């Protein structure tokens, strides 16, 4: 479990709770947030209300009524919502004034997806380390105006984003050991989709059960459409041979991803679900505990088990309809044990040029981001009220699904873990 929050954070939350009793809490009123974003940008057009307003209003209601936000949590929520509204306003305005942006072609983007904690982040970083490819860096997504002209083109924006990460780590010092974050590291697709307010970013960061239940049945194509617009915006500044993109949540809506990106190439990562669920529950508990009171680890565990079993089944249903040359499967053990060989296999599978710069980029990324760089991530499945039997039952279909022969990226191409369990543990330490 995460350690207690720093004393200063606890003191501020306590003072904020007193202020809240006399009506001085940061406002999350939806109309007020929209008005503030319009006032700060001098812009009005947020696009079609039907594409963003329902999710936005339900999210705000869930934050108010269910999240149990601390003072810092309310400040974080208000800050994030305003930033997303401003990004939406500015992006649509820039797009309207620069018609060439809509003509940018997003060709054969590579999406890394898979259960959380299956090596998606390190594989994403290695694939993005090729200078011939293009990945959205965290600073570019946080501060995309005007469109960046290179990965190091604006040191002021990079520095401001790094400062924000340092502030976040003060609030949640345990998170960096679980999931690497940084201004120059590739950002996940959730952040590009968030201005649509139809995004799994919000259940990841805040306890918002009503919003999450709505999202499961929502049409998320507006989120993928906004991601495409965001990529076009960034590409208008500088591009690459292919976009490399990533988020585990693509598992949940792969069908809609492929509607918006019909020529997408997919890298699907795999690891024993027992280990996965313990690890992602630890991450979710850490993130939510940084902004909310009374987060129940058992509730987090149950939610994560059900959510990812549901999402993975949705992807398996789509996978059977895809041509083999569109997907490569990668086991966590291969990513960790033979990182260069794993990247080489992905390139060979997709028929991409494999140059010396690719391998040099992979090795440079690994040297700069070693395992345990920010400490060890330690967790236990039982802390989240779950057992091996729970995981076995939830992922039974995945464990036996094999419409293609079992194997790894270097050989044949399995959908599931048809081989015996390979990571079965109660107690795990990882980056």
N, C-alpha and C positions, 0 to 999 in steps of 0.2 A: 504493500500500500504506500502511496505517497506520504512524505513527511508533512508535518504541520506547515502551514504557510508562514512566511517571515513575520516577525513581531509587528513591523510597521504596517504590513498589509492587514493584519488582524485588527490593529488599532484604527486604521482608516475605515474598515468595514463596520466596526463598532460605532464610530462617530457618525458614519453615514446612516446607520440604522436609527440612531436618535434623530437625525435630521429628517429622515423619512416619516417619522411619526408626526411631524408638523408640516408635512407636504413639501419638503425641499428636495426630494429625490430627483435625479435626472429623468426628464420626461421621455417616455416611449410612445407618446401619442402619434398615431400614424399620419394624420393630417399635418400635425406640427412638424414631424420629421420631413415630410415632402416639402412643406413650405420653407423650412430651413435650408434644405438642399438647393431649392430653386433660388432662394435669396443669395446663398453663398456663391453660386455659379453664375447667376444672372441668366440662367437658361430655364426653359419651361417644358420642352417636349421630352416626355418619358416613354414615348411610343404607345402602342396599343395597350390600354388598361387591362384587357383580358389576358395579356401575356405575362403580367407581373403583379398586378394589384391583388388578386385573390391570395396568392402565396404570401405576399408582403403583409397583408392585414392579418392573416391567420398566424403567421410567425410572430408578429407583435403581440397578438392576444395570448399566444402560448407562452411567450416570454413573461408577460405580465401575470398570468394566472397560474402557471405551472412550474416555472423554472426555479423559483426560490432564489432569485439573483441576490448576491451581495451588493454592496455599494459599488465595489470595483466591477462586479459583473454588470450592473446597470450602465455604468460609464462605458465599459467595453462594448456592450450591446448597442448603445446609442451611437458610439463612435463608428462602429462597424456598419450599422445601417445607414448612417449619413454618408459614409465613404462610398458605399455601394450605390446609393441613389445618385451621388455626384458622378461616379464613374459612368453610370448609365446615361445621365444627362450629357456629359462631355463626349462620350463615345458616339452617341447618336448625332450630336451636333457636328462633331468632326466628320462623321461619315456623310452628313448632308452637305457639308461645305467642300468636301474632297471626294468627288464622285469616283475617282480612280480607285479608291480603297475597296469599293464593292467589286471591282474587276480583278482583285487579287485571287489567284487560283490556289486553293489548298489541295495539293495533289498527293495521294497515297500517304496520308499521315499514319504514323506508327503509334498505336495506343498500347501501353502496358496496363494490364488489368489482372486481377486475381484476388483471392481472399487477402485481407490485410495481414501484414506481418509475414508475407510469403516471399520476401525479397524484392517486392515491387520497387521500393525506393532505391536500393543500391543498383538494381538492373536499369532503372530509369536513368540514374546518374551516369552509369557507364555508357549507355546508348547515346545519351545527350552529350557526352564528352568528345564525340567526333566533331571537329570544327566544321565539317561539311554539312552537318545537320543543324536544326534550329529547335531549341526548347524555350518555353517562356520562363525567364528567370524571375525570382520572387520580386526583385525591385522593379522590373518592367511591368509586372501585373499590378503591383501596389501603386505605381506612379507612371502610368502609360502615356501621359500627355506632355509634350508632343511625342509621336511614335519614336522610340529609341532607335539610334542609328548604328549601334554596336553593343556588344555585351558589357563593355566598360566605358560607354560613351558619356555617361553623366555621373560623375563622382558625387555630386551633391545629392542626387536622388538615391544613389547607392548608400551613401552615408546616413541619410535620413531613415532608410529602411532598416539598416543595421541597428540604428538607435532604437527603433521600435521593437526589434527582436530582443535586444538587451533588456528593455523594459518588461517585455513579456516574460523573459526568463527569471526576472526578479519576482514576478507574481507566481510563477510555476517553475521553480528551479529543477524539478524532477523531469520535466517534459523533454528537455534536450537529450537526456540519456536514452529516451525511448524512441524519439523521432527527430532526425537532424533537420534543422531549419537555418536558413541564412539568406541574406540578400542576393548572393550570387549563385545560390543553388536553384535547380529547376523547381518551378512551382507546379502544384497539382491542378488538374482540370477543374476541380470544385471551385477554385478561386476565380476562374474565368467564367464559370456559370453563375456564380453567386449574385451578380447584378440582375439576374432574371427572377430571383427570389423563389426559384424552383430548384433547390440544390440540397444535396446531402451535407454540405458544409455545416448547416445550422444544427441538425441533430448531432453532428460530431462535436460541436463546441458547446452547445447548451442542452439542458434537459427540456426538450420541447415535444412531449409525446403526442399531443394532438396534431401538431404540424407534421410529425413523422408519419402518423397514420394517414393523413391527407396526402403526403408526398408519395406514399406507396401506390396510391391509385391515380395519381395525377398524370397528365400528359406532360412529359418532361422535354418534349421536342423544343419548346421555347428556350430551355436551358442550353441545349446543344446548338441551337441556332445562334444564341448570343455568344457561345464559345467560338463558333465559326466567325462571327463578326469581330470578336476580340482578336483572333488569330490574323484575320485580314488586316486589322488595324496595326498590329505589331509587325506584320510582314511588309507593310507599306514603308516601314523604316529600314529594315534589312531582313533578308530571308536566308534560306538554306535549301539543300536538295530535298529534305523531308522535314516535316515537323515530327518531333518525338514528344509524346504526351503520356500522362499517367494519372489514374486514380483507381483504387480498388472498387469504388462505387459504380464504375462502368458495368460491373457484373450485373447490377440490378436493372439496368436499362439498355442492354446491348442492342436490342432490336431498334430502339429509337436512335441510338448513336449511329447505327448503320443507315438509317433513313437520311440523316443529315450529312454523314460522311460515307457515302456508298462505296468508295474505293479504299476504305481504311484497312490497314494491316494490323493484326492483333498478336500481341505476345501475352500468353496466358501463363501465369505463375502458379505453382502448386506446392503445398506443404501439408503435413498432417493437421487436420482441423482441430484436434485436441490442443495442440500447441498454439495454433492460430487464435482460437477463441480466448484462451487465457491471456495472451499477449495484447490483443486488441481491446479486451475488457480493461486491462490495466491502463492502456493509453486513454481510453474514453473516460475512465474514472479520474485520471489525472487532469485531463482537459476541463472536464465539467466541475471538478472540485475547485479549480482556480477561480471560478466565477459564480458558483452557486452553493447554497447551504444544504446540508442534509442529503447529499448524494448517496444513494444506497448501492453498495457494490454488488449485491445479489441482483438487484433490479437491472443494473447495467449488464451483468453477465447474461441474464435471461434474454434481455433485449438483443444483445449482440449475437447470441446463439441463433435466435429465431430469424433475425434480420439477414444474416449472412447465409444461412441455409436456404432461405427464400430467394435471395439474390443469386446464389450460385445455381440453383435449379433453373431460374429464368435464363441464365447464360447457357446451361447445358441444352435447354430446349432450342436455343438459337444455333448453337455450335453445330448441331447435326445437319444444318442446311447450308453450311459454308464450305467452299472449296478448300482443299488441303493447303494450297499455296497461299491462303489468306491468313493462316494461323500457325504459330509455333508454340509448343508447350515447353515450359522450363521448370524443372524442379529446383526447390530452394537449395538442396544439397549441391547441385551443379553450379548454381550461381555463387555459392560460397566456396566450393572446392576447386572450381575451374572457371573463374570469372572471364578470363580472356577467351577461353574455348567456348563458353556459353555465348558471348557476344558474337564470336565468329560464326557460330551455328545459326544465330538469328539472321545475320547478314547473308549467309549462304542460302537460307531458306527463302528469303525474300528477293534473292537475286540482286542484292545491293553491292556496290563496289567496296571491296575490303582492302584498304590501303594501310600502309605503315602508320599513318596518322591515327587510324582507328585504335590500334593496339596501344600506341603511345598515349592517346587520350584516356583509355581505360586505366592504364597503369598510373597515370597522373592523378586521375580521380580517386583511385583506391589509396594512393599515397597521401592525398590531402584529406581523405575521409576514412581513416582506419576504424575498424570495429572498436568499440569501447572508448572512442575519442572523448566522449563527454560522460564517461562512467558506465557502469553496468546496469542493465535493465533486468530486475529480478521480480518474479511474480509466481503465483501458484493458482492453479485452476480452482481449488477449493475456496480461495478467498472470495470468489464471485458466485458461490453457491452452486457450482456445477460439478459434475462427475464425468469420468470417461464414458460411462454408459449414456449420459445425456448427449454427448458429442457424437458417439457412434450412431445413435438413433436419428439425430438430426441430419447427419451427413451420409446416411446409408446409401442413398442413390448415387451420390458423388463417388463414394468408395468403390462402387462396382461399375460405374459408367465407363465404357470403353468402346465407343463406336469406331475407334481406330486402335491400332495395336499399342499396348503399353510401352512407354519408353520416355526419353527425355529429349531435349532440344538437339542433342547430338545424334539422335537416331530416329526411331519411329515417334509417333505423335499421339500420346494418350490424352484423353479428356479428363479422366479422373485418376484416383489412386488405386488402380486395380491390383497393384502389388501390395504385399503386407505392409502394415503400418511401419514407418521408418523413423518416426520422431517421438514415439510414445514416452512421455515423461510427466511427472507430477510437478517437478520443480525446475525452473528454467532460468538461465541467465543469458541475456543477449544484449546487443547494443540498444 
